Amino acid sequence: MVSSSDDATLNFYALRAEAYAAKTADTPADGLDGFLDALQAGALILELGCGSGRDSAHMLSRGFDVAPTDGSPEMAALAEQRLGRPVAILPFDQLTAVNLYDGIWANACLLHVPRPALSGILTRIRPALKAGGLFRASLKAGDLEGRDRFDRYYNYPSECWLRDCYEAAGWTTIRIETRDGGGYDGEPTLWLRVHAVA
């Protein structure tokens, strides 16, 4: 089985969790409110890769029921402090929920999944949603996998390659938007924001 994580990337978050969390703005991620507006009030949302807990905190403030998770124990611990609730340590390849969530939010986290493992992860995510459930993810665009100056792995998909991954995983309702932005490394970034329906 292909690993869904990268040791150097996990090591970055282990060593720099507090610095990363401190640099994470309190403003929720771009597109989060639009995602929430499309869900019923009080919907149950799984957040994958919650990082500092910023987006989960915003969802909770809007009255949603949130299950925050992260693959890094260090980031999960910091998010727990922020949220005042448990944050599960959940590597993507250990997601086993079926027909449970109304929505899944995966902001800037699936971009660390090695390319050979991405379709398999997307195959695990779809059954976790109820019929008609919403899935949002954002990834840094590119053409070839690589690493940033912090040695974090990125799959850097093109829009076409990413769509193929979703389709191979059985997703049929997919919309991909592009937007300019940045990240922790301070570099200008083209982002792919994926909207999918189970």
C-alpha positions as CSV (number, residue, x, y, z in Angstrom):
1,M,0.0,0.0,0.0
2,V,1.3,3.5,-0.9
3,S,1.8,5.7,2.2
4,S,-0.5,8.7,2.4
5,S,2.0,10.8,4.4
6,D,5.5,12.0,4.0
7,D,8.0,11.8,6.9
8,A,9.8,15.0,6.2
9,T,6.5,16.9,6.0
10,L,5.3,15.4,9.3
11,N,8.6,16.3,10.9
12,F,8.2,19.9,9.8
13,Y,4.9,20.1,11.6
14,A,6.3,18.3,14.7
15,L,9.1,20.8,15.0
16,R,7.3,24.0,14.0
17,A,3.8,23.4,15.2
18,E,3.7,26.5,17.4
19,A,5.3,28.8,14.9
20,Y,3.0,27.5,12.2
21,A,-0.1,28.0,14.4
22,A,1.1,31.5,15.4
23,K,1.4,32.5,11.8
24,T,-2.0,31.2,10.9
25,A,-4.3,34.2,10.7
26,D,-7.6,34.2,12.7
27,T,-9.5,35.0,9.5
28,P,-11.1,31.8,8.2
29,A,-9.9,30.3,5.0
30,D,-11.1,31.7,1.7
31,G,-14.2,30.0,0.7
32,L,-15.2,28.6,4.1
33,D,-18.3,30.7,4.5
34,G,-19.5,29.8,1.0
35,F,-19.1,26.1,1.9
36,L,-21.0,26.6,5.2
37,D,-23.8,28.6,3.5
38,A,-24.5,25.6,1.3
39,L,-25.1,23.3,4.3
40,Q,-28.1,23.0,6.6
41,A,-27.9,24.7,9.9
42,G,-26.2,22.5,12.5
43,A,-24.8,20.1,9.9
44,L,-22.0,17.7,10.9
45,I,-18.7,18.6,9.3
46,L,-15.5,16.6,9.3
47,E,-12.4,18.8,9.0
48,L,-9.3,17.0,7.7
49,G,-6.0,18.6,8.5
50,C,-7.4,21.2,10.8
51,G,-3.9,22.6,11.7
52,S,-4.3,25.3,14.3
53,G,-8.0,24.9,14.6
54,R,-8.8,28.2,12.9
55,D,-11.4,27.0,10.5
56,S,-13.0,24.6,13.0
57,A,-13.4,27.5,15.4
58,H,-15.2,29.5,12.8
59,M,-17.5,26.6,12.0
60,L,-18.4,26.2,15.6
61,S,-19.0,29.9,16.0
62,R,-21.6,29.6,13.2
63,G,-23.4,26.8,15.0
64,F,-22.1,23.7,13.1
65,D,-21.2,20.4,14.7
66,V,-17.6,19.9,13.8
67,A,-15.2,16.9,14.1
68,P,-11.7,18.4,13.8
69,T,-8.8,16.1,12.9
70,D,-5.2,16.4,11.9
71,G,-2.5,13.9,11.0
72,S,0.1,15.6,13.1
73,P,-0.1,14.9,16.9
74,E,1.6,18.2,17.6
75,M,-0.9,20.3,15.5
76,A,-3.8,18.3,17.0
77,A,-2.7,19.2,20.5
78,L,-2.5,22.9,19.6
79,A,-5.9,22.8,18.0
80,E,-7.3,21.1,21.1
81,Q,-6.1,24.0,23.2
82,R,-7.7,26.5,20.9
83,L,-11.0,24.7,20.5
84,G,-11.5,23.3,24.0
85,R,-12.5,20.0,22.5
86,P,-10.8,16.8,21.4
87,V,-9.0,16.8,18.0
88,A,-8.5,13.3,16.6
89,I,-5.2,12.3,15.1
90,L,-6.4,11.0,11.8
91,P,-4.0,10.1,8.9
92,F,-6.0,10.3,5.7
93,D,-5.6,6.6,5.0
94,Q,-7.3,5.7,8.3
95,L,-10.6,7.4,7.5
96,T,-13.2,4.6,7.8
97,A,-16.5,6.5,8.4
98,V,-19.5,5.6,6.2
99,N,-22.6,7.8,5.5
100,L,-21.8,10.0,8.5
101,Y,-20.9,13.6,7.5
102,D,-23.0,16.3,5.8
103,G,-19.8,18.0,4.7
104,I,-16.0,17.5,4.7
105,W,-13.6,20.5,4.7
106,A,-10.0,19.8,3.7
107,N,-8.2,23.1,3.3
108,A,-4.6,23.0,2.2
109,C,-4.0,19.5,3.6
110,L,-4.5,16.9,0.8
111,L,-1.7,18.8,-1.1
112,H,0.8,16.8,1.1
113,V,-0.5,13.4,0.0
114,P,2.0,11.7,-2.3
115,R,0.6,11.5,-5.9
116,P,0.3,7.7,-6.0
117,A,-1.9,7.7,-2.9
118,L,-4.3,10.6,-3.7
119,S,-6.9,8.7,-5.6
120,G,-7.1,6.1,-2.8
121,I,-7.6,8.9,-0.2
122,L,-10.4,10.4,-2.3
123,T,-11.9,7.0,-2.5
124,R,-12.0,6.9,1.3
125,I,-13.5,10.3,1.6
126,R,-16.6,9.9,-0.6
127,P,-18.3,7.1,1.5
128,A,-17.8,9.1,4.7
129,L,-20.3,11.6,3.3
130,K,-24.1,11.3,3.4
131,A,-25.8,11.2,-0.1
132,G,-25.5,14.8,-1.5
133,G,-22.8,15.7,1.1
134,L,-20.4,18.4,0.2
135,F,-16.6,18.1,0.0
136,R,-14.2,21.1,-0.4
137,A,-10.5,20.8,-0.8
138,S,-7.7,23.2,-1.9
139,L,-4.3,22.3,-3.3
140,K,-1.4,24.2,-4.7
141,A,-1.3,24.0,-8.5
142,G,1.6,22.7,-10.6
143,D,2.7,20.1,-13.0
144,L,5.2,18.0,-11.0
145,E,5.5,16.9,-7.4
146,G,8.2,18.6,-5.3
147,R,9.2,20.2,-2.0
148,D,9.2,23.7,-0.7
149,R,12.1,25.4,1.1
150,F,11.0,23.8,4.4
151,D,11.3,20.3,2.7
152,R,7.5,19.8,2.9
153,Y,6.2,17.5,0.1
154,Y,3.6,18.8,-2.3
155,N,1.8,16.9,-5.0
156,Y,1.4,20.1,-7.1
157,P,-1.4,18.8,-9.4
158,S,-2.6,20.4,-12.6
159,E,-6.4,20.9,-12.9
160,C,-6.6,18.0,-15.5
161,W,-4.6,15.6,-13.4
162,L,-6.6,16.4,-10.2
163,R,-9.9,16.0,-12.0
164,D,-8.7,12.6,-13.2
165,C,-7.9,11.6,-9.6
166,Y,-11.4,12.5,-8.5
167,E,-13.0,10.6,-11.3
168,A,-10.8,7.6,-10.7
169,A,-12.1,7.7,-7.1
170,G,-15.7,7.6,-8.2
171,W,-16.6,11.3,-7.8
172,T,-19.0,12.5,-10.6
173,T,-20.0,16.0,-9.5
174,I,-16.8,18.0,-9.5
175,R,-16.0,21.7,-10.1
176,I,-12.5,23.2,-9.9
177,E,-11.7,26.9,-9.4
178,T,-8.3,28.6,-9.5
179,R,-7.3,31.6,-7.4
180,D,-4.1,33.4,-6.6
181,G,-2.9,33.4,-3.0
182,G,0.1,32.5,-0.8
183,G,1.0,30.2,2.1
184,Y,3.3,29.8,5.0
185,D,6.4,30.0,2.8
186,G,5.4,33.5,1.7
187,E,5.6,32.5,-2.0
188,P,2.9,33.6,-4.6
189,T,0.7,30.5,-5.2
190,L,-1.9,29.4,-7.7
191,W,-4.5,27.4,-5.8
192,L,-7.0,24.8,-7.1
193,R,-10.2,24.8,-5.0
194,V,-12.3,21.7,-5.6
195,H,-16.0,21.5,-5.0
196,A,-17.4,18.0,-5.1
197,V,-20.7,16.3,-4.2
198,A,-21.1,12.7,-2.9
